[in-house]
Amino acid sequence: MTEGNFVDYTKVTIESGRGGKGSTHLHREKYIDKGGPDGGDGGRGGHIILKGNKNLWTLYHFKYKRHFKAAQGGNGAKQRRTGNDGEDIVIELPLGTVVKDTETGQVVHEILEDGKEFIICEGGKGGRGNWHFKSATRQTPRYAQTGMDGQSLDVTFELKILADVGLVGFPNAGKSTLLSVLTAAKPKIANYEFTTLKPNLGIVEYRDFKTFVIADIPGIIEGAAEGKGIGHRFLRHIERNSTLLFLVPADSNDISAEYEILVNELRKYNPEMLDKERFVVISKCDMLDEELMEEMKEELDNEGAFNGAPYMFISSVSQINLTQLKDRLWAMLND
């Protein structure tokens, strides 16, 4: 999937159907005088229904369609026949979608289960036919109820990716390269910052046909939680990852300080994200010889870097320690 096809935020207008009118019909039959009222009820208007679909990964199908209006209920008929219900509209959404009221910003619903449906706008009730209003003093009422209006709502769909592992790092830290090596995903890779503008997903194939999902999030910079850079838009994608994989390049000026900046941005955005499992990889270690790598390990251990989080040296280009990385991630996901 290309970056242009990945849509994770959209606003739509939805409106359920109006209920049908009740009938004012009076019974007519040969040899029967004054048969009385027999007008049927109107049918209800169509619902707007949200449904989870595990086969969807993006909100791209809303790119050119932003308005949904369900059908009106059918009108009542003679012989107390009820009108047909209006046809419902089922809106399918990828798992992990948060539905918000655009005006108030309140969360209306979250799509977390495949196939589960939620009526977000109920269709208007149909009007009652004139036979409901018959009485001893009003035996031939010539009026009936009109149907009730449907509900209208402006909603915002925000997709929070459901992945097992989320890659966290500064721009150009090697996240996309690691994703391309561990999975079959083909993210855009180049030697400049903010190459990744949209989240990318990949499936890591593990031993015995086991798999887990890893997500490459656009790079975070200092101040992202306040809206700097483009990381602010995508920090929400990390919220549902059970494990966070921090990438810090080996050629960084200060590995510990860079890690602390990343952790601090997550803390400012949502402190609960720091409760997740964390693992740190120092990427691009093919630039280091054995002696320099040992010195860096000793220095990091003495500093108590990463606040006790485990770490590992890897190289995506040279395939160094990638098998061991998959072993560690699998163990963390299944402990």
C-alpha positions in Angstrom: 0.0 0.0 0.0 1.4 3.4 -1.0 1.6 6.3 1.3 -1.1 8.2 -0.7 -3.5 5.3 0.0 -3.1 5.3 3.7 -5.8 7.5 5.3 -6.1 7.4 9.1 -8.3 10.4 9.8 -11.5 11.6 8.1 -14.7 13.5 8.9 -18.1 12.3 7.6 -21.7 13.3 7.9 -24.3 10.6 8.6 -28.1 10.7 8.7 -30.5 8.0 9.4 -33.8 7.6 7.5 -37.1 9.3 8.4 -40.0 7.1 9.5 -42.8 6.4 7.0 -46.3 8.0 7.3 -49.2 6.2 8.9 -52.2 5.6 6.6 -55.6 7.3 6.9 -57.4 4.6 4.9 -61.0 3.6 5.7 -62.1 0.1 5.1 -64.2 -0.4 2.0 -65.9 -3.7 1.1 -69.1 -4.7 -0.6 -72.0 -5.1 1.7 -70.1 -3.6 4.6 -71.1 0.0 5.5 -68.7 2.1 7.5 -66.0 -0.5 7.8 -64.0 1.9 9.9 -60.4 2.9 9.9 -57.8 0.3 8.8 -54.7 2.4 7.9 -51.4 0.7 8.7 -48.3 2.1 10.4 -45.4 3.6 8.6 -42.1 1.6 8.6 -39.1 2.8 10.5 -36.3 4.7 8.8 -33.0 3.0 8.0 -30.3 2.9 10.6 -26.7 3.9 10.2 -24.6 1.0 11.4 -20.9 0.8 12.1 -19.2 -2.6 11.6 -15.7 -3.8 12.3 -13.8 -5.4 9.4 -10.4 -7.1 10.1 -9.5 -7.0 6.4 -9.4 -3.2 6.3 -6.2 -1.4 7.2 -7.0 2.2 6.3 -9.8 4.7 6.0 -9.1 5.2 2.3 -12.6 4.2 1.2 -13.9 7.5 2.8 -11.6 9.6 0.7 -14.2 10.4 -1.9 -17.4 9.7 0.0 -18.2 11.7 3.1 -22.0 11.7 3.3 -24.2 8.8 4.2 -28.0 9.0 4.3 -30.2 6.0 5.0 -33.5 5.4 3.2 -36.9 6.6 4.5 -39.4 4.0 5.9 -42.3 3.0 3.7 -45.8 4.5 4.3 -48.5 2.4 5.9 -51.3 0.9 3.7 -54.8 -0.4 4.0 -55.8 -3.5 5.9 -53.4 -2.3 8.7 -50.4 -3.2 6.6 -47.2 -1.7 8.0 -44.8 0.0 5.6 -41.4 -1.5 4.8 -38.5 -0.5 7.0 -35.9 1.8 5.3 -32.8 0.1 4.1 -29.9 0.4 6.6 -26.5 1.6 5.7 -23.6 -0.4 7.1 -20.3 1.5 7.3 -17.3 -0.9 7.6 -14.3 0.3 9.5 -10.9 -1.2 10.2 -10.3 -2.5 13.7 -8.7 0.2 16.0 -10.9 3.0 14.7 -12.1 5.6 17.3 -15.4 7.3 16.4 -15.8 10.8 17.8 -18.5 13.4 17.7 -16.9 16.1 15.6 -18.6 19.0 17.4 -17.9 17.9 21.0 -14.8 15.8 20.5 -16.3 13.0 22.7 -15.7 9.4 21.9 -18.9 7.7 20.7 -17.6 4.2 20.0 -14.4 2.2 19.3 -14.2 -0.5 16.7 -12.3 -3.4 18.3 -14.0 -6.6 17.2 -14.4 -8.1 13.7 -18.0 -8.3 12.5 -19.5 -6.6 15.6 -22.1 -4.0 14.7 -23.1 -0.7 16.4 -26.1 1.4 15.6 -24.7 5.0 15.7 -27.9 6.7 14.3 -31.3 5.0 14.7 -33.9 5.4 12.0 -36.9 7.5 12.8 -40.0 5.6 14.1 -42.9 5.2 11.6 -46.1 7.1 12.2 -49.2 5.2 13.5 -52.1 4.6 11.2 -55.6 6.0 11.8 -56.9 2.7 13.3 -54.9 3.5 16.5 -57.0 6.6 17.0 -60.4 4.9 16.8 -62.7 5.4 19.9 -66.3 5.3 20.9 -66.7 9.0 20.2 -64.4 9.1 17.1 -65.2 6.1 15.0 -63.7 7.2 11.7 -60.6 9.3 12.4 -59.3 10.7 9.1 -55.8 11.5 10.3 -52.6 9.6 11.1 -49.1 10.3 12.4 -46.3 11.3 10.2 -43.0 9.5 10.7 -40.3 10.8 13.0 -37.2 12.4 11.6 -34.0 10.5 11.5 -30.8 11.4 13.5 -28.0 13.5 11.9 -24.5 13.5 13.2 -21.0 14.8 12.1 -18.5 12.2 13.2 -14.7 11.9 13.0 -13.0 8.5 12.4 -9.5 8.2 13.8 -7.6 5.0 13.1 -5.2 3.8 15.8 -3.2 1.0 14.3 -3.5 -2.4 16.0 0.0 -3.8 16.0 2.0 -5.9 18.5 5.2 -3.8 18.2 5.6 -0.1 17.5 8.9 1.3 16.2 9.8 4.6 18.0 12.7 6.7 17.0 14.0 10.0 15.5 13.7 10.6 11.8 16.3 8.7 9.8 17.0 6.3 12.7 16.6 3.2 10.4 13.0 2.2 11.3 11.9 1.7 7.8 15.0 -0.2 6.9 14.5 -2.5 9.9 10.8 -3.0 8.9 11.8 -3.9 5.3 14.3 -6.5 6.5 12.1 -8.1 9.2 8.9 -8.2 7.0 7.8 -8.2 3.4 6.7 -4.6 3.7 8.2 -2.1 1.2 8.3 1.3 2.9 10.0 4.2 1.3 13.7 4.4 2.3 16.0 7.3 1.7 18.9 9.1 3.3 16.9 12.1 4.6 14.6 13.0 7.4 10.9 12.4 7.4 11.1 9.8 4.5 8.2 8.1 6.2 5.1 10.3 6.2 2.5 7.6 6.9 2.6 4.6 9.3 3.6 1.3 7.7 2.6 -2.2 8.8 4.5 -5.4 8.4 4.1 -9.1 9.5 7.1 -10.7 11.0 7.3 -14.4 10.3 8.6 -16.3 13.3 9.4 -19.9 13.9 6.8 -22.7 13.4 4.6 -20.4 11.2 4.0 -18.0 14.1 3.7 -14.3 13.3 3.4 -10.9 14.9 2.7 -7.4 13.5 5.1 -4.5 13.7 4.4 -0.9 12.8 6.8 1.8 11.6 5.6 5.2 12.9 6.8 8.5 11.3 9.8 9.9 13.2 9.3 11.8 16.4 11.2 15.0 17.2 11.6 16.9 20.4 8.3 18.9 20.9 6.2 16.4 18.9 3.7 16.2 21.8 3.1 20.0 21.3 2.6 19.6 17.6 6.1 20.1 16.2 7.1 18.1 13.1 4.7 15.5 11.9 5.0 13.1 14.8 2.1 14.6 16.7 -0.4 13.3 14.2 0.9 9.7 14.6 1.6 9.4 18.3 -1.9 7.9 18.7 -0.8 4.9 16.6 1.6 3.8 19.4 -1.2 3.7 22.0 -2.4 0.2 21.1 1.0 -1.4 20.6 1.8 -3.8 23.5 5.5 -3.4 23.1 7.5 -0.3 22.1 10.8 -0.9 20.2 13.0 2.2 20.5 15.6 2.7 17.7 18.7 4.8 18.4 21.4 4.9 15.8 25.0 4.0 16.9 26.3 7.3 15.4 24.2 9.4 17.7 26.0 12.1 19.7 24.4 10.9 22.9 22.5 7.6 22.8 21.1 8.0 26.4 19.9 11.6 25.8 18.2 10.7 22.6 16.3 7.8 24.3 15.2 10.1 27.1 13.8 12.7 24.6 11.7 10.0 23.0 10.4 8.7 26.3 9.7 12.3 27.4 7.6 13.0 24.3 5.5 9.8 24.9 5.1 10.8 28.6 3.8 14.3 27.6 1.4 12.9 25.0 0.0 10.1 27.2 1.7 8.9 30.4 0.0 5.5 30.2 2.2 4.6 27.3 5.2 4.3 29.6 3.5 1.3 31.2 4.1 -0.7 28.0 7.0 -3.1 27.6 10.1 -1.4 26.2 13.1 -2.7 24.3 15.9 -0.6 22.9 18.0 -1.4 19.8 21.1 0.5 18.8 21.0 0.4 15.1 23.6 0.8 12.4 26.2 -1.2 14.5 27.9 -2.3 11.3 29.8 1.0 11.6 31.3 -0.2 14.9 34.2 -2.7 15.4 34.1 -5.2 18.3 36.3 -3.1 20.6 34.2 0.1 20.2 31.0 -1.8 20.7 32.3 -3.3 24.0 33.3 0.2 25.2 29.9 1.5 24.4 28.2 -1.4 26.2 30.4 -0.8 29.3 29.6 2.9 29.2 25.8 2.4 28.9 25.8 -0.2 31.7 27.8 2.1 34.0 25.4 5.0 33.2 22.3 2.9 33.9 21.0 4.0 30.5 17.5 3.3 29.3 16.2 3.0 32.9 16.6 -0.7 33.1 15.0 -1.4 29.7 16.9 -4.2 27.9 18.9 -3.2 24.8 20.7 -4.8 21.9 23.1 -3.8 19.0 21.7 -4.6 15.6 22.4 -3.8 11.9 19.6 -4.1 9.4 21.9 -3.8 6.4 24.4 -6.4 7.7 21.7 -8.6 9.3 23.5 -8.5 12.6 21.5 -9.9 15.6 18.1 -9.7 13.8 17.2 -13.3 14.7 18.0 -12.6 18.3 15.9 -9.5 18.1 12.9 -11.5 16.9 13.4 -14.0 19.7 13.4 -11.2 22.3 10.3 -9.5 20.9 8.4 -12.8 20.7 9.3 -13.6 24.3 8.2 -10.1 25.4 4.9 -10.4 23.5 4.1 -13.8 25.0 5.3 -13.4 28.6 
